[in-house]
Amino acid sequence: MKINPGRVSRIFLSPYHYAGLPPFCGHTGAGAMSSVENYFERHFGRRVTVTPNGRTAIAVILRSLGLKPDDEVYITTTFEKPNVSSCVTCTIFNFCRPSRVITDKTKAIFAIHEFGVPHPRISGLRGMAKERRIPLIEDCAHTIDSVDKGGQVGVNGDYVVCSFPKIFPVRQGGLMMGDGLTYKPTAKEKAVIDEVKRTLPRYLSYLKQYSERKRANFALLESMFKEMRLEPLYTLAEGISPAILFPLVTDGFEGVMEALSDRGIECGLWHGANIVVLPGHQFLTEREIRVIFKAVERGLRKGRCRSAGRA
């Protein structure tokens, strides 16, 4: 994702910047969990391993598969947009070749639940992986609790990857699940993991609140943009815990991103698409959401004026 923060940001994409601010400050005491591992082992019903980040988790999983340079990993995403995050493709390139099609060289399936929406073919991918006798890897970086007809995310994969900063107000941390994984962190990695294990438990009991707040913010942004005849990439269905990113589809993305940056609103352009990624996390206030809306409105208006002038 191409980030365009522009001037010093005041409204951020990441929840980390809001960790000490209302309405979710003071996550200590009764709300704290015993440990990160215990919480996620209960949540997913399987053994977990904490990593410094999601990228490390992907690397450990791929290394365990004994891939060769000529092998391929088939990448498929919820919305099947042409480009994929470089965090995924670059990590795969360290072991073999990423591919967007199934071939005779496919040695693993990598399914990404984009924007918090479960991959619509996850059950079919599970069957395909079993038939080919290759592993299915689920990327749950954007959500850990979304549910649809295929079940909760993270229950179909032989291996699962999570990324804490995309869900909780922490700066680092990831998670991996799967049989036969061996991971010996370096001293630097262990220091990060220890920090994650100290800080993350205070936020874990708020997962349901976070998801409800993100749904409410998504619904408000969607309703406001409808006034401008703009729509997000998807409509929020029951059971979906949306990502911290709100994906707004618009061909006027250049003017929109400029206007957002001018107002100190961090934003991004989704990989090779006409999708402006706006803040949509659980810490946004209604006032901030209206500031975001006004900036988008201003950016589109300026863009139309420029087009008219060139004509």
N, C-alpha and C positions, 0 to 999 in steps of 0.2 A: 504494500500500500504506500503510495506517495503521500508524505505528510507535508502540509503547507501551513506551518504555524504562524508565518509572517512576523508581526511584531510580538512583543512579550504577551503571552497568552494569559487570559483571565478566566476563561472557561475551557477546561481541558477534556481530552478524549479519555484519559486514564483515571480510574477511581483513586489511584494512589495519592493524587494531589489533594484529595478531600478526606484523607484518613483521620485527621484531627478536627474536622469541622462538623457542626450539626448538619443533618439530624441524626447521624450515626456515630457520634464521638463517644469516647469512654467505653470501648468494648472490652471491659475487664470484669473480673469477679464472677458472678453467678452465670453469666452468659458464656464463659470460656469453656472450651472442650479440653478433655484430658490430653489428647495428642492429635496431631495431624493424621497419623497413620490410622488410629482407632476410628476417627470420624469417617474417613474415606473408605475404610474397609467395611464399615457398617453401611455406608451409602451405596457402594457398588457391589458388596457381597463377595469380595475377593481381595487377595493380598495386594498391597500397593508399595511403591518405592518412591520416596521424595527425591527430586532432582533440582539442580539450580534453576532450570528453566525447561520449557517444552522442547526446545531444540535439542538439548542434551538427551532428553527422553527418546526422541526420534532416533538419534544417533546410536544410542545403546540398543534399541530394538533392531535396527537395521544391521548393526554389527553382529548381533546374536544369530541372524539368519544366514551368515556366511555367504553373502552375495558376492558375485564376481562382476568385474567392470562391464561385461557385455550383457548382464542381466538387466531386467527392467522392473520398475515399480509403477503399476497403473494407478494414477491419481484421478479421483472422481469427487466432485463437490455437489453440494445441495443444488446450486443454481447453474452449474456447468458453464460458468463464464470462461472465456478463452485462457486467461492467465491465472496463475496460482502464486500464492505468497512465496517470495524468495527464501523465507525461512525454511519452508518445506523442500523446495526444489534444490536449493544449494546443499542442504544436508544430504539429500538423496544422491546428488552428484558426487559426494565424497565416497560413495560406495558402489553405485551403479548408475543407471540412466532412468530419469523420470519419463513417463509416457502418459498420454491422455487416451490411449487405446489399449485394448487387450491383444496380446500377441503370444506366439509360442515361447517368447523369452520372458513373459511376465512371471515374476517369482513372488509377488506380494500385491495386495490391493490396499490402497491408502484412501480411505473415505473421510472427507472433511465435512463436518456439520457447520456450514457457513451461517454466520449471523445468528447463531443460536437455533437455527431450524434444522431438525433432524434430516439426514439424507433420505429422500423419498424411496430410494431403492435399497435401503440397508439390508432388509431381509433377503432380497434377491442377491445382493452382493455376498451375503453370508453363505447362501446356497452355492453360488459360483465358486467361492473360495474352497468350500468343502469338495465340490466336484473336481476341481483342479488340484486339490491337495496343496494349496498355498495359503498363507496366513492372511487374515483380514485385520488391518490396522485402523482403528477409529481415532480420528483427531477431534477431541472434545475441547479444544482451546477456547471456543466461544461460549460453551454452555456445558454444564455437568448435570442439569436436572430437567432438561426439556424432554417431553414425552409425546409420542404419537402412536399410530397403529403398530409400528415396529418395536414399540417398547421404549424404555428410557435409554437415552444415549449412553454408550459405554457398556452395554450388556451383550452386544453382538460380536464385538471384536475379539480376536485371539490376543491382540495387544491394544492398549488404549493409552492415549497421550492427553494430558491436561496442562493448562497454563494458568497459574493463579492470578497474575496481574490483570488478566482479561475478565476476571470475575470479582475478585476481592480487592480491597484497597491496600495492596502490598506491591512492592517494587519488583520482587523476584520470586522464583519458585515454580516448580512444575511437578508432574506426577506421571508415573508409568505403571502399567499393569500388564501381566503376561507371564506365562510359564517359562522357566529356563533363562531368565534374565540375570546376568551377573554384572554388577556395577560397583566399582571401587573408586569413589571420588578422590580427586586430588585434594591437597590441603586447602587450596583456594575454594574448590567446589564445596568441601565439607563445611567451611566457614559460612558460605551462603546458605547451605541446607540447614545448619544449626540456627541461623538467624530466622529463616522461614519457620522453623519449628517453634521458635520462641514467639514470633509475632502473629502468625496466622490463626492460632486457636482462638484468639479473642474475637474473631470475625465469623467463625464457622457457624455459630448458632443463628446468625442473621441471614443465612442463605435464602430462606423463604421470603423474608422481608425484602431482600435485595431484588429477588425475582419479581415480586409484586410491584415494587416501585419502578423497575424497568418496564414492565408491562404498561403501567399507568403513564409513564413518560412517552413511551412509544405511541400509545393511543392518542395522547394530547398532540404530539407532533404531527401524527397522521391526519387528525381532524383539522388542524390549522393549515396544513399544506393543501388540503383538498380545496380550500378557498381559492388557492392559486392554480388549481387544476394540476397539482403535482402529487405524485404518489411515491411511497417507498417501494423498494424492490419486492416486498411481499406483504401480505395482509396477515396480521397476527392471529393465529388460530389458538384454540384452547390447548393448554398444556405446554405451550412454548414459552421458555424463558429467554427473551431476546438478548442479543449481544449488547455490550456497552456501546456499540456503534449503531447509529441510525442511518440506513442506506437510502439516500434520496436520489431518485433517478431524474436527471435533467441534462439536456444538451447545452445548457448555459452554465456549465460547471466552472469555467474560467472566471466569469464575473462573480459567481456565487462565492468561490473560494477567496477571491480578492476582497470581497466585502466582509466575509467572515474574519479574515486575517486583520483587516482594518479595525474591527471591533474587538480584537484580542480573543477570538474564538478559534481554538485549534480544530483543524479539519483535515481531511485526506481525500485522495482520489483512488477509488478501488482499482485494483490491477487491470489496466487496459480497458476500462469501462467508463460509461458516462454516469457513474455513481459517485456522488459526493457523500463522504462518510462524515456524519455529524455526531457530536456528543449525544449519548442517549443513556448514560449510566444512571445508577440509582441515587446519586448524590445531587443531581440537578434539581433546582427549585423551579417552580412555575415561572417566576420572574426571569430566570436564565433561559428557560425554554422560549419565552416570548422575545427575548433579546436575539436568540438564534433565528427565530422566524423572521423578525424584522430585518436582520442582516441579509438573509436569503432573498427576501422580497426586494431589498434595495439593490442587491447584486443583479438580479434578473432585470429590474427596471433599467439600470445603467447599461446592461448588455443590449437591451432592445433599443435604447437611445443611440448607442454606438452603431448598431446595425442600420438603423434608419438614416443616420448621418452618412454612412458609407454609400447607401443606395442613392 
